[in-house]
Amino acid sequence: MKRLSLLIIFLSIFLIGCMQQPQITESEVLAIIEELHTNPFGDAEVLSIEYSWGRYEVEWENAGNCEWGIDHVDGDDGSVKMKQASIC
């Protein structure tokens, strides 16, 4: 019984630590993605944005050059990692 209680306490602390508020706001993430994917062919538009487990998942498209993708933006430092991209 003590082990179960310790496990529950440990998991609770772990989950609370993982659900911290991001240092980067959603509007800052929008600006980062739009600047990164806007080019002479067209402007990037964010289709959806979701925050979980310390990072934003952002779906975007640039209709000017038929480009689409999903990027992960770190909620603490704003670094971007491309998850998926496609050009028609």
C-alpha positions as CSV (number, residue, x, y, z in Angstrom):
1,M,0.0,0.0,0.0
2,K,2.9,2.4,0.8
3,R,4.4,1.7,-2.6
4,L,1.2,2.5,-4.4
5,S,0.9,5.8,-2.4
6,L,4.5,6.7,-3.2
7,L,3.9,5.9,-6.9
8,I,0.8,8.1,-7.0
9,I,2.6,11.0,-5.4
10,F,5.6,10.6,-7.7
11,L,3.3,10.5,-10.8
12,S,1.3,13.5,-9.6
13,I,4.5,15.6,-9.1
14,F,5.8,14.5,-12.5
15,L,2.6,15.4,-14.3
16,I,2.3,18.8,-12.6
17,G,5.9,19.5,-13.6
18,C,5.2,18.6,-17.2
19,M,2.1,20.8,-17.4
20,Q,4.0,24.1,-16.7
21,Q,2.9,27.2,-18.5
22,P,5.0,28.0,-21.6
23,Q,7.4,30.9,-21.7
24,I,6.6,31.7,-25.3
25,T,3.0,32.9,-25.9
26,E,0.7,31.7,-28.7
27,S,1.0,35.0,-30.5
28,E,4.8,34.8,-30.4
29,V,4.6,31.3,-31.9
30,L,2.3,32.6,-34.7
31,A,4.8,35.3,-35.5
32,I,7.7,32.8,-35.5
33,I,5.9,30.4,-37.9
34,E,4.6,33.2,-40.2
35,E,8.1,34.7,-40.5
36,L,9.7,31.3,-41.1
37,H,7.4,30.2,-43.9
38,T,6.5,33.5,-45.6
39,N,8.5,33.9,-48.9
40,P,8.3,35.9,-52.1
41,F,5.7,33.5,-53.4
42,G,3.2,34.1,-50.7
43,D,2.4,34.6,-47.0
44,A,2.2,31.7,-44.5
45,E,-1.1,31.2,-42.6
46,V,-1.4,29.2,-39.4
47,L,-4.3,26.7,-39.6
48,S,-4.1,25.4,-36.1
49,I,-2.0,25.6,-33.0
50,E,-2.1,23.3,-29.9
51,Y,0.1,23.2,-26.8
52,S,0.9,20.0,-24.9
53,W,3.9,18.5,-23.2
54,G,6.1,21.6,-23.4
55,R,5.7,22.4,-27.1
56,Y,3.3,23.9,-29.6
57,E,2.2,21.8,-32.6
58,V,1.5,24.3,-35.4
59,E,-0.1,23.4,-38.7
60,W,0.5,26.0,-41.4
61,E,0.2,26.6,-45.2
62,N,1.5,28.9,-47.8
63,A,-1.0,28.9,-50.6
64,G,1.3,31.0,-52.8
65,N,3.7,28.1,-53.4
66,C,1.3,25.3,-52.5
67,E,3.3,24.5,-49.3
68,W,1.9,22.9,-46.1
69,G,3.4,21.6,-43.0
70,I,3.4,20.9,-39.2
71,D,6.1,22.3,-37.0
72,H,6.9,21.8,-33.3
73,V,7.8,25.0,-31.4
74,D,9.5,24.6,-28.0
75,G,7.4,26.4,-25.4
76,D,10.4,27.6,-23.4
77,D,12.9,28.9,-26.0
78,G,10.9,29.1,-29.3
79,S,13.1,26.8,-31.2
80,V,11.4,25.2,-34.2
81,K,11.6,21.6,-35.5
82,M,9.8,20.6,-38.6
83,K,7.7,17.5,-38.2
84,Q,6.2,17.3,-41.7
85,A,6.2,19.4,-44.9
86,S,4.7,19.1,-48.3
87,I,4.9,21.0,-51.6
88,C,2.3,20.3,-54.3
